[in-house]
Amino acid sequence: MIIEKKILTEYFELILKGEKSYDWRLADFDVNSGDTLVLKEWNPEINSYTGREIKKIVGYVGKVTKEYLDTFSKEDIEKYGFQIISFK
């Protein structure tokens, strides 16, 4: 499946340079390993796409559910937040 999504320039550039090898998204769409994610650069200042895009094959898809979040205390979440760790 091919899935198109907007991405801001700062994140687009990091992916383009190979420095960012993941994406953090709201799980409001279906995506699976093997799908193609087309990231289309979006400029909010002009409320338009720039015309640049990157195509990436999806590897692992991890989803965070309420049950997972319930394993942490609200205080710890507010104090530390979350981080995504990508492996090369």
ChimeraX commands (.cxc) that place a marker at each C-alpha (Angstrom):
marker #1 position 0.00,0.00,0.00 radius 0.5
marker #1 position 1.18,3.56,-0.70 radius 0.5
marker #1 position 0.45,6.12,2.01 radius 0.5
marker #1 position 1.03,9.85,1.56 radius 0.5
marker #1 position 1.64,12.13,4.55 radius 0.5
marker #1 position 2.68,15.74,5.11 radius 0.5
marker #1 position 6.00,16.42,6.80 radius 0.5
marker #1 position 7.50,19.72,7.92 radius 0.5
marker #1 position 10.75,20.89,6.32 radius 0.5
marker #1 position 12.87,20.47,9.46 radius 0.5
marker #1 position 11.99,16.75,9.67 radius 0.5
marker #1 position 12.09,16.27,5.89 radius 0.5
marker #1 position 15.67,17.55,5.83 radius 0.5
marker #1 position 16.75,15.21,8.65 radius 0.5
marker #1 position 15.34,12.21,6.79 radius 0.5
marker #1 position 16.89,13.39,3.53 radius 0.5
marker #1 position 20.32,13.60,5.24 radius 0.5
marker #1 position 19.87,10.14,6.76 radius 0.5
marker #1 position 19.94,11.49,10.32 radius 0.5
marker #1 position 16.30,10.56,11.09 radius 0.5
marker #1 position 15.28,6.98,10.38 radius 0.5
marker #1 position 11.83,6.88,11.97 radius 0.5
marker #1 position 8.56,8.79,12.01 radius 0.5
marker #1 position 6.27,9.54,14.95 radius 0.5
marker #1 position 2.62,9.75,13.90 radius 0.5
marker #1 position -0.85,9.63,15.36 radius 0.5
marker #1 position -2.14,6.11,14.63 radius 0.5
marker #1 position -5.18,7.42,12.77 radius 0.5
marker #1 position -4.40,5.43,9.61 radius 0.5
marker #1 position -3.43,1.85,8.79 radius 0.5
marker #1 position 0.21,1.20,8.02 radius 0.5
marker #1 position 2.09,-2.08,7.91 radius 0.5
marker #1 position 5.58,-3.37,7.34 radius 0.5
marker #1 position 6.29,-3.35,3.60 radius 0.5
marker #1 position 4.03,-0.37,2.84 radius 0.5
marker #1 position 5.50,2.67,1.09 radius 0.5
marker #1 position 5.32,5.93,3.03 radius 0.5
marker #1 position 5.50,8.98,0.79 radius 0.5
marker #1 position 6.52,11.96,2.90 radius 0.5
marker #1 position 5.54,15.19,1.17 radius 0.5
marker #1 position 7.30,18.31,2.40 radius 0.5
marker #1 position 4.80,20.86,3.72 radius 0.5
marker #1 position 5.43,24.57,4.28 radius 0.5
marker #1 position 2.94,25.94,6.83 radius 0.5
marker #1 position 3.98,29.54,6.08 radius 0.5
marker #1 position 2.45,29.31,2.61 radius 0.5
marker #1 position 0.01,26.52,3.53 radius 0.5
marker #1 position 1.22,24.41,0.64 radius 0.5
marker #1 position 3.42,21.50,-0.42 radius 0.5
marker #1 position 6.92,22.41,-1.63 radius 0.5
marker #1 position 6.97,19.74,-4.33 radius 0.5
marker #1 position 9.68,17.68,-2.65 radius 0.5
marker #1 position 8.94,14.18,-1.41 radius 0.5
marker #1 position 10.73,11.15,-0.02 radius 0.5
marker #1 position 9.57,7.56,-0.41 radius 0.5
marker #1 position 10.42,5.13,2.39 radius 0.5
marker #1 position 9.58,1.46,2.81 radius 0.5
marker #1 position 8.01,0.84,6.21 radius 0.5
marker #1 position 9.84,-1.55,8.51 radius 0.5
marker #1 position 8.62,-2.13,12.04 radius 0.5
marker #1 position 5.40,-0.41,13.15 radius 0.5
marker #1 position 5.02,-0.08,16.92 radius 0.5
marker #1 position 1.78,1.24,18.33 radius 0.5
marker #1 position 1.27,2.74,21.76 radius 0.5
marker #1 position -2.08,2.01,23.40 radius 0.5
marker #1 position -3.69,3.23,26.59 radius 0.5
marker #1 position -2.82,-0.09,28.21 radius 0.5
marker #1 position 0.85,0.52,27.46 radius 0.5
marker #1 position 0.68,4.07,28.80 radius 0.5
marker #1 position -0.96,2.79,31.99 radius 0.5
marker #1 position 2.30,0.98,32.83 radius 0.5
marker #1 position 3.82,4.37,33.69 radius 0.5
marker #1 position 2.68,6.75,36.39 radius 0.5
marker #1 position 1.18,10.06,35.29 radius 0.5
marker #1 position 3.86,11.83,37.32 radius 0.5
marker #1 position 6.68,10.01,35.50 radius 0.5
marker #1 position 5.11,10.74,32.11 radius 0.5
marker #1 position 4.81,14.44,32.97 radius 0.5
marker #1 position 8.35,14.53,34.39 radius 0.5
marker #1 position 10.19,12.56,31.69 radius 0.5
marker #1 position 7.92,12.40,28.63 radius 0.5
marker #1 position 8.64,9.79,25.98 radius 0.5
marker #1 position 11.38,9.21,23.46 radius 0.5
marker #1 position 11.68,7.13,20.35 radius 0.5
marker #1 position 14.86,5.12,19.96 radius 0.5
marker #1 position 15.80,3.96,16.48 radius 0.5
marker #1 position 18.41,1.33,15.75 radius 0.5
marker #1 position 20.76,1.17,12.74 radius 0.5
marker link #1:1,2 radius 0.2
marker link #1:2,3 radius 0.2
marker link #1:3,4 radius 0.2
marker link #1:4,5 radius 0.2
marker link #1:5,6 radius 0.2
marker link #1:6,7 radius 0.2
marker link #1:7,8 radius 0.2
marker link #1:8,9 radius 0.2
marker link #1:9,10 radius 0.2
marker link #1:10,11 radius 0.2
marker link #1:11,12 radius 0.2
marker link #1:12,13 radius 0.2
marker link #1:13,14 radius 0.2
marker link #1:14,15 radius 0.2
marker link #1:15,16 radius 0.2
marker link #1:16,17 radius 0.2
marker link #1:17,18 radius 0.2
marker link #1:18,19 radius 0.2
marker link #1:19,20 radius 0.2
marker link #1:20,21 radius 0.2
marker link #1:21,22 radius 0.2
marker link #1:22,23 radius 0.2
marker link #1:23,24 radius 0.2
marker link #1:24,25 radius 0.2
marker link #1:25,26 radius 0.2
marker link #1:26,27 radius 0.2
marker link #1:27,28 radius 0.2
marker link #1:28,29 radius 0.2
marker link #1:29,30 radius 0.2
marker link #1:30,31 radius 0.2
marker link #1:31,32 radius 0.2
marker link #1:32,33 radius 0.2
marker link #1:33,34 radius 0.2
marker link #1:34,35 radius 0.2
marker link #1:35,36 radius 0.2
marker link #1:36,37 radius 0.2
marker link #1:37,38 radius 0.2
marker link #1:38,39 radius 0.2
marker link #1:39,40 radius 0.2
marker link #1:40,41 radius 0.2
marker link #1:41,42 radius 0.2
marker link #1:42,43 radius 0.2
marker link #1:43,44 radius 0.2
marker link #1:44,45 radius 0.2
marker link #1:45,46 radius 0.2
marker link #1:46,47 radius 0.2
marker link #1:47,48 radius 0.2
marker link #1:48,49 radius 0.2
marker link #1:49,50 radius 0.2
marker link #1:50,51 radius 0.2
marker link #1:51,52 radius 0.2
marker link #1:52,53 radius 0.2
marker link #1:53,54 radius 0.2
marker link #1:54,55 radius 0.2
marker link #1:55,56 radius 0.2
marker link #1:56,57 radius 0.2
marker link #1:57,58 radius 0.2
marker link #1:58,59 radius 0.2
marker link #1:59,60 radius 0.2
marker link #1:60,61 radius 0.2
marker link #1:61,62 radius 0.2
marker link #1:62,63 radius 0.2
marker link #1:63,64 radius 0.2
marker link #1:64,65 radius 0.2
marker link #1:65,66 radius 0.2
marker link #1:66,67 radius 0.2
marker link #1:67,68 radius 0.2
marker link #1:68,69 radius 0.2
marker link #1:69,70 radius 0.2
marker link #1:70,71 radius 0.2
marker link #1:71,72 radius 0.2
marker link #1:72,73 radius 0.2
marker link #1:73,74 radius 0.2
marker link #1:74,75 radius 0.2
marker link #1:75,76 radius 0.2
marker link #1:76,77 radius 0.2
marker link #1:77,78 radius 0.2
marker link #1:78,79 radius 0.2
marker link #1:79,80 radius 0.2
marker link #1:80,81 radius 0.2
marker link #1:81,82 radius 0.2
marker link #1:82,83 radius 0.2
marker link #1:83,84 radius 0.2
marker link #1:84,85 radius 0.2
marker link #1:85,86 radius 0.2
marker link #1:86,87 radius 0.2
marker link #1:87,88 radius 0.2
view
